[in-house]
Amino acid sequence: MGRDPSSATVEVQVHPRRDTIAGCGRRLSPSPPSPPAVRDRDFSLFKRWFPWLVPTFVVANIVVFIVTMYINDCPKHSFYGSCVASFLGRFSFQPLKENPLFGPSSSTLEKMGALEVGKVIHRHQVWRLFSCIWLHGGVVHLLANMLSLVFIGIRLEQEFGFVRIGFLYVISGFGGSLLSALFIQEGISVGASGALFGLLGGMLSELLINWTIYANKFAALLTLIVIVVINLAVGILPHVDNFAHIGGFVSGFLLGFIFLIRPQFKWVSSRHRNSHSVAAAPSVKYKHKPYQYALWVISFILLIAGLVTGLVLLLRSANLNDRCSWCHYLSCIPTSKWSCKSQQLYCESTQIGNQLNITCLSNGRSDMFPLSNTSTSEAQQQLCSRLCS
């Protein structure tokens, strides 16, 4: 982050000990030893935390994915195509044409708590806004998110502790899920990307609110902005939920002003000098600067107002695409290479003996399935999706 411990110094100067003063025969008592000079932007003055929560989050995501694959049981529930890595038994992956990320079926993810807007609105399953951030679509999805979490989260936890980073992660994930549900109301959504973008947003606001204690400020700011812009640009590709990224980033940006505020360096250094019982210049009166207090209050109000308003709109079945004709471009920009329109899947079924023939009307593909495997509408919908993919 461009911190430079070799910057300008703030030193407590103590004259070297002398037995007598020139022109005066009075002896002086020995002076106390001088403590090490306190250097500006010396981050050793701030408490360092042992990072255990972020590794726990990583382990939790991996365990949830393993449980999801166990419940998925591809050899038993796969109707179309052969399972990938069948030697794994019930942990094998769905056919690549169904899930190219090497993971479970969409119906299994739905059972495990994926974000499905219809169930949030009509069945009031608001918990899906939280549960979906612990699920992943496949091994590729899981590895990408967990590597990002390790590189970003551990450093933040070392500097700010597990309580603040834990709240930042979970609330940002909720904010990302909420914005996603307000704009994308078809299909299901899973992944920790919203929470990860929240950590990036928190890093940006932390840099701004603690601006005076950083060296190489503009280089650090430019680097972080470039990283955020590149990641958001990837989100305009199809099948990537960029609204979750944006919602998580904005939530994390506001939370950073609330959770990641640092006291003034002079306030910290004065306490450091006092702990060594050294006479020093008067310490600063306030722990934080006025602009830090102002940003804290403004961010808290905006965050609470935004989350409450978004949740009320969602439970009232609001679709923000109806109020913003161009916002859908934030998640996907159509080109000659791909389309952003969601494909409507229509199938017709015909019972032949103890089997059901299902035909996809968009591509004409059809297949026969045992009636025992198509007894529910959800199973038939899943088969229709696979035939039309």
NUZA-813785 format. One record per residue: residue in three letters; x negated, y negated, z of N, C-alpha, C in turn. Coordinates in pm, whole numbers, plus 50000, padded with zeros to 5 digits. Layout:
! NUZA-813785
AlaXYZXYZXYZ;...
***
This chain:
! NUZA-813785
Met499185012050000500005000050000499154987450000;Gly497844988749974497014976949963496624970650094;Arg496624978350200496214972550326494704971850330;Asp494174960750377492734958650376492274955550517;Pro491664965050589491244962450726490034953650735;Ser489444949450623488244941250628488534926650607;Ser489804922450625490174908550601489714899850715;Ala490174887250713489754877350812489994882250953;Thr489134878151047489204883151183489724872851279;Val490334877851385490754869551498489984874951617;Glu488994867951664488094873251764488224865851896;Val488034873052004487954867352136486474866252168;Gln485954854052176484534852052198484234850652346;Val483264857852392482814857252531481334854352532;His480904843652605479484840352608478694851652670;Pro477484853952621476664864452681476344861252826;Arg476184871652905475944870053047474574863553071;Arg474564853753161473314847253200473274846553353;Asp472054847053412471924846253556472104832053607;Thr471684822153531471794808253573472214799853456;Ile472734787953486473054778253383471994767453386;Ala471544763153272470494752953265470914740553341;Gly470004735453424470284723353498471094726053622;Cys471344738453655472174741553771471644754253834;Gly471444754053967470844765554031471844775854077;Arg473144774654043474174783854089474204796153999;Arg474234807654064474324820153988475774822853947;Leu475934828953835477264832753786477484847553805;Ser478704850953838479034865153847479024871253708;Pro478704883853698478654890153564479994889253493;Ser479954886153364481174885353284481624899353245;Pro482914901353234483394914653192482954917553050;Pro482764930153016482334933452880483374929352777;Ser482894924952665483794920352559484374932252485;Pro485714932452465486324943352388486004941852241;Pro486224952052164485974950952020486834939851959;Ala486254933151860486994922451793488244928051730;Val489354920951743490624924951684490724919251545;Arg490744927551447490734922951309492154921851255;Asp492404911351181493714909251121494024920751027;Arg495274924751028495774936050948495124949150990;Asp494684950051115494144962651166495324971151213;Phe495734980851132496954988351160496764998651270;Ser495534999751322495365008651435496055003151559;Leu496424990251556497144984351668498584989451672;Phe499114993951559500474999251555500445014151584;Lys501455018751653501505032851693501635041951572;Arg500865052651574500935062751469501705074751523;Trp502635079951443503505090851484503055103751416;Phe503285114851486503025127751424504235131551337;Pro504035133851208505165136751118505635151051129;Trp506835152951182507415166251189508815166851127;Leu509495155351120510865155451068510895157750918;Val510045150950843510035152650697509685167050659;Pro508645173350719508445187750690509645196250727;Thr510345192550834511555199950871512625198450764;Phe512785186450709513735184350600513375193050479;Val512085193950449511645202050336512015216750360;Val511715221750479512035235650512513545237950507;Ala514325228250558515785229550558516325230550416;Asn515805222350325516255222850185515925236250121;Ile514735241450152514335254350095515225265550150;Val515495265250280516345275550342517755275150283;Val518295263050267519635261750209519655267250067;Phe518595264849991518555270049854518505285349855;Ile517725291249946517645305849955519015311649992;Val519685305450088521015310050127521985308950009;Thr521875297849934522735295949817522525306849714;Met521265310549689520985321149593521475334649644;Tyr521415336849775521925349349832523425350449812;Ile524125339449835525585339549816525935340349668;Asn525095334449583525365334449439525415348649384;Asp524415356849419524375371049381524695372749233;Cys523765367949149523995368049004524365381748948;Pro523675392748985524035405748925525485409748948;Lys526065405349057527435409349089528465400049026;His528135387049013529135377448970528905371748830;Ser527815375648767527555370348633528385377748530;Phe529165369848452530035375948350529475374348209;Tyr528585364548193528155361248057526625361148053;Gly526025370447982524585370747970523945377948088;Ser522645380148077521915387148182521245377048275;Cys521015381248398520395372448497518905370848467;Val518355359448506516935356748489516205361748612;Ala515015368048588514225373948696515065384148773;Ser515605393648702516505403448763515825411948870;Phe514475412548868513765420248969513965414449110;Leu514475401949118514745395849248516055400549309;Gly516765408949237518025414149289519085403249300;Arg519735402249413520805392449428520275378149433;Phe518965376449441518365363049438517985358749296;Ser518295366949197517975363249059518815351349014;Phe518355344748908518955332248863520025334648755;Gln520895324848744521915325448639521265324548501;Pro521935329348396521385328148260521005313748228;Leu519915311948155519385298548127520375289848050;Lys521215296147965522185288147891523245282247985;Glu523375288148102524305282948202523605273248297;Asn522405276848341521655268348433520175268848395;Pro519685259048320518285259148276517295255748386;Leu517765252348506516885248548617516495260348704;Phe516885272548663516615284648741517285283748878;Gly518605284448876519355283048999520675290348996;Pro521575286749087522865293549100523895288049003;Ser525095293549008526195288748926526825276348989;Ser527565269048910528235257148961529305260649063;Ser529925272149046530965276049141530365279149279;Thr529155284749281528485287249408528095274149475;Leu527585264749398527215251749454528455244649510;Glu529575246549441530825240649489531225246549624;Lys531075259549638531395266049766530485261349878;Met529225258549843528245254649944528365240049986;Gly529165232149915529365218249957528925207849857;Ala528855211449728528505201549626529545190349623;Leu529105178749577530015167249569530995169249453;Glu532255171149487533335172049390534375161749430;Val534515151549349535305139949387536755143649415;Gly537315152749336538705156649357538965161949497;Lys538045169949547538225175449682537985164849790;Val537115155249763536895144449859538155135849871;Ile538795133249757539955124349756541215131549804;His541505142949743542805149449768542795158549891;Arg541645163949925541565172650042540815166050158;His540405153650137539715145650240538455152650292;Gln537735158950202536475165550240535315155750225;Val535335145650312534315135050306532945140750338;Trp532885151650410531605157650446530785161550324;Arg531435163150209530695166550088529735155350046;Leu530025142950088529115131950058527775133650129;Phe527765141150238526525144150310525945157650269;Ser526815167850258526315181450233525635182750097;Cys526055174849999525495176449865524025172749856;Ile523545164449952522125160249944521185171149991;Trp521735182150045520885193250088520925204749988;Leu521655203149880521775213549778520985209549653;His520535219649579519795217049456520235226649347;Gly520145221649224520645229349111519755240849070;Gly518505241049114517595251649075516215249549133;Val515325259049102513955258349153513245245949103;Val513425242648976512775230748919513245218148991;His514535217149011515115205649081514585204749224;Leu514545216049292514105216549431512635212449444;Leu511765218049361510345214949369510065200249342;Ala510725194649241510495180549209510875171449326;Asn512025174149386512475165749498511645167749624;Met511265180049654510515182649776509085177149768;Leu508465177849651507135171849636507205156649655;Ser508235150549600508415136049619508645132749766;Leu509445141049834509725138549975508455139550059;Val507595149250029506355150750105505445138650086;Phe505265134449962504335123449934504835110049987;Ile506145107849983506685095050028507035095350176;Gly507715106050218508285106250352507295107650464;Ile506255116050446505315118350555504595105550594;Arg504175097850495503485085250525504395075550600;Leu505645074650558506585065750626506855070350769;Glu506975083550789507215088550924506015086051014;Gln504815087050961503625084251040503615069751090;Glu504135060751010504085046651045505275041951127;Phe506455048151106507665042751169508395052751258;Gly507985065151261508595074751350509755082251288;Phe510125093351352511125102351295512545096951305;Val512835088751408514205083851425514585074651310;Arg513755064651284514085054951180514065061051040;Ile513075069551014513005075650881514135085850863;Gly514525092550971515645102050961516935094950925;Phe517235084050994518425076250962518345070450821;Leu517175065650783516995059950650517295070350542;Tyr516805082450560516985093050462518455097050449;Val519105099750561520475104850559521455094050511;Ile521335081950562522265071250523522085067550376;Ser520835067450329520595064650187521205075450099;Gly521085088050142521705098850066523205097450060;Phe523805093250172525255090950174525625079450081;Gly524835068650082525115057349993525015061249847;Gly524035069649813523915074349675525085082949634;Ser525515092049722526675100549692527935092149675;Leu528075081849757529275073549752529365065949620;Leu528275059849577528325052549449528525062049333;Ser527915073749340528115083749236529575087849226;Ala530225090049340531625094249340532545083449287;Leu532165070849302533005059749254532915057949103;Phe531845062949041531675061148897531775074248817;Ile531305085248875531305098048804532255107448877;Gln533425109448823534455116948894534795130148827;Glu533935134748738534095147748676532885156448707;Gly533115169248722532025178448751531595177648896;Ile530425183448923529895183449058528505177049058;Ser528055172949176526755166349189526045171749312;Val524755174749296523935179449407522545173149396;Gly521815173249507520435168749504520125157949606;Ala518835157149642518355147549741517805134949676;Ser518065132949547517485121549478517925108149537;Gly519195107049577519655094549636518895091149763;Ala518655101349848517895099149971516455095549941;Leu515855101749838514475098649801514355084449748;Phe515335080249667515325066349620515535056749737;Gly516245061349840516385053149960515055050650027;Leu514175060850029512845059050085512035049050003;Leu512175049549870511495039849785512025025749810;Gly513345024549823513925011449853513465006249988;Gly513365015350087512875011450218511425006750213;Met510595013250131509205008950116509114994950058;Leu510004991949962509984978749901510394967850000;Ser511464970050073511904959950169510934958850287;Glu510294969950323509284969450429508104960750389;Leu507724961650263506644953050213507034938350218;Leu508294935450186508744921550183508924915850324;Ile509514923550414509804918150547508534917250634;Asn507534925650601506264925150674505164919150587;Trp505544909750505504684904250400503354899150454;Thr503354892450568502154885550616501064895050665;Ile501384907650692500354916550746499704924950636;Tyr500064922550511499504930350402498404922650331;Ala497364929750295496374924550201496764929450062;Asn496274922749960496604926549821498104927849803;Lys498824917949851500304918549853500884921049716;Phe500474912849619501114913249488500774926149413;Ala499574931549435499224944249371500094955449427;Ala500294955449558501154965549619502594964149572;Leu503074951749563504444949249519504644953649374;Leu503694950249288503804953749146503774968849128;Thr502884975749201502804990349189504114996949228;Leu504694992449338505944998549386507094995749290;Ile507164983749236508224980349142508114988849015;Val506904990948966506704999048846507185013448871;Ile506855019048988507285032649022508805033549023;Val509455023749086510925023749095511555022548956;Val511035013348875511595011148740511475023748654;Ile510325030448661510125042548581511125053448623;Asn511295055048754512225065248802513665062048767;Leu514035049348772515395045548734515595047048583;Ala514535044748506514635046148360514905060648322;Val514325070048396514575084248369516055087348390;Gly516695079848478518095082348510519075079148400;Ile518635072348294519565069248185519705081048088;Leu518975091948114519115103848031520405111048068;Pro520975118547977522225125748009521995136448114;His523035139448189523025149648294522195145848415;Val521765133248422521065128148540521945117748605;Asp522225119448733523145110648804522395098148852;Asn522305088148766521565076048801522325067448902;Phe523635069148912524395061449012523995065749153;Ala523685078549171523185083149301521835076849330;His520985075449226519695068949244519865054349284;Ile520735047449212520935033049239521545030949377;Gly522565038849410523205037549541522245040549654;Gly521425050849638520435054149740519375043249753;Phe518935037949639517905027549643518405014849712;Val519605010449676520154998349737520375000449887;Ser520895012049925521095014950068519775014950142;Gly518765021550085517455021850148516795008250154;Phe517015000150052516444986650050516994978350165;Leu518304979150188518914971750300518504977750434;Leu518424990950440518024997450565516574994350602;Gly515744992150501514354988750529514234975850608;Phe515084966050578515064953350653515534955450797;Ile516294966350821516844968950954515914977851036;Phe515434988750975514674998851049513154996951043;Leu512644990950937511184990950915510534977450944;Ile511154969251024510604956351060509464958151160;Arg508384950651141507234951151232507134937851308;Pro506604938051431506384925451503505244917551441;Gln505174904751474504084896451426502734902251472;Phe501744901051385500434906451421499854899251542;Lys500034886151551499484878751665500134883151795;Trp501414886851789502094891651909501504904951953;Val501234913751857500654926751888499224925251939;Ser498434916851870497034915351908496884908852045;Ser497814899752080497744893452212498004903752321;Arg498944912952296499184923652393497964932752404;His497294934552290496074942752291494994936152375;Arg494834923052361493824915852439494184916052587;Asn495464913952617495894913852757495644927352825;Ser495774938052746495544951252804494094953252844;His493194944852786491784945452821491414934852925;Ser492454927552974492244917253078491224906953035;Val491384902052916490474891852865491254878952847;Ala490704868052896491354855152877491354851852729;Ala492494847752678492614845152535493564833652514;Ala493674829752389494604819052354496014823652383;Pro496914814252412498294818052444498904826252331;Ser499614836752370500234845352270501444838452209;Val501874843552090503044837852026504274841052109;Lys505264832352102506414833452190507374844352145;Tyr507524845752013508534854951961507874866951896;Lys508514878451915507984890951859508094891251708;His509174885551654509394885551509509554871251460;Lys509334869551331509464856351270510934853651234;Pro511294840951222512704837651192513244844351067;Tyr512424845050960512954851150837513204865950855;Gln512464872550947512714886750974514064888751043;Tyr514364879951138515674880651204516794878151104;Ala516594868251016517634864850918517894876550823;Leu516824882650773516994894050682517634905850752;Trp517324907850879517934918850956519444917050962;Val519894905150997521334902551013522054903850878;Ile521494897550775522134897650642522234912050589;Ser521154919650603521144933350552522124942250627;Phe522224940550758523154948550837524594945850794;Ile524934933250775526304929750734526604935450595;Leu525684933550500525894938350363526004953550360;Leu525184960450437525194975050435526514980550489;Ile526934975650605528184980550665529364977250574;Ala529404964950523530504960950436530544969450309;Gly529384972150251529324980050129529764994450148;Leu529265000950254529625014950278531095016450313;Val531605007650398533015008650437533925005950317;Thr533624995550241534434992250124534415003550022;Gly533225009049996533105019949901533885032249944;Leu533835035450072534555047250121536065045250112;Val536535033250144537975030350134538435031349989;Leu537665025749896538015026449754538045040849705;Leu537075048749750537035062749706538245070549754;Leu538595068949880539745076249935541065071449876;Arg541055059649815542245054649744542205058049596;Ser541305067249559541195072349420540765061749321;Ala539975052049365539505041549274538415046949183;Asn538465042949057537415046048960536825032748913;Leu535605029948954535025016848926534715014748778;Asn534745025448699534575023648555535735015548496;Asp536915016248559538055008548512537864993548536;Arg536984989948631536764975848665535444970548611;Cys534664979448551533374975348495533164983048366;Ser533374976448254533374983248124531984987248077;Trp530944981348134529574984048089528754991948190;Cys529274994148308528485000448415528055014648381;His528825021548296528465035448265527115036248195;Tyr526675025148132525355025148068524225025948169;Leu524495023048295523455024048397523045038448423;Ser523925047848390523635061948414523265069548287;Cys523755064948173523425071848048523605062247931;Ile522595061247846522655052847726522725062147605;Pro523815061947529523945071147415522975067547302;Thr522415077747239521525075947125521905086047018;Ser521155086046909521405095746803521005109946846;Lys520225110846954519745123847001520715130547099;Trp521525122647168522435128447266523665119847282;Ser524705125647337525935118547366526165118247516;Cys526735107247563526995105847706528415109747743;Lys529245112747645530615116147675530705130247732;Ser531485131647835531675144947894532535153347801;Gln532105165547782532815174447691534045180447760;Gln535195179147696536415185147748536445199847705;Leu536605208547801536575222847775537995228347773;Tyr538325234647661539645240747647539475255147599;Cys540135264347667540055278447631541475284347631;Glu541635294847554542895302347559542565316747594;Ser543455322947666543205336647712544345345847669;Thr543985358347639544945368547598544635381547671;Gln545655387147736545435399547809545565411447714;Ile544555420047715544555432147633544255443747727;Gly545305451047763545145462047857544725456747994;Asn543635462348045543125457748174541975447848159;Gln541915441448041540885431348016541515418347967;Leu540745407647981541225394447940540275388847837;Asn540815385347720540015379147614540115363947628;Ile538975357447648538925342947663538185337247543;Thr538775327047480538205320747361538045305847385;Cys536845300847358536585286347367537075279847238;Leu537965270147249538565263947131537615254247061;Ser536585249447131535685239747069534655246146979;Asn534215258547011533215265046926533645278846875;Gly534825283446917535335296146868534735308446933;Arg533835306847029533215318347093534215325047187;Ser534195338247189535125345747274534425357847333;Asp535005362947439534445374847503535535381547586;Met535305394347619536245402047698535705403547839;Phe536615402247939536235403248078537265411848152;Pro536825419648250537785427548330538745418348405;Leu539975422748416540965414648487540575412348633;Ser539875422048692539475420648832538515408948852;Asn537795405248745536845394148755537455380848714;Thr538715380948671539355368548624540685366348696;Ser540775370848818542045370348889542405356348938;Thr541415347448948541685333848996541445323848885;Ser542095312148898541925301548798540495296148798;Glu539855296048917538475291248925537535300348846;Ala537755313548854536925322948778537135321048628;Gln538375318848586538635316648444538025303548396;Gln538075293348480537475280548443535955281948429;Gln535345289648518533915292048511533535299148383;Leu534315309348346534045316748224534235307848102;Cys535245299248104535475289947993534285280547977;Ser533765275748089532605266848084531395273748024;Arg531195286248058530045293648004530205296347854;Leu531425299547812531645302147669531475289447585;Cys531855278047640531795265547564530445258447574;Ser529535263647660528235257047677527355259547555;
***
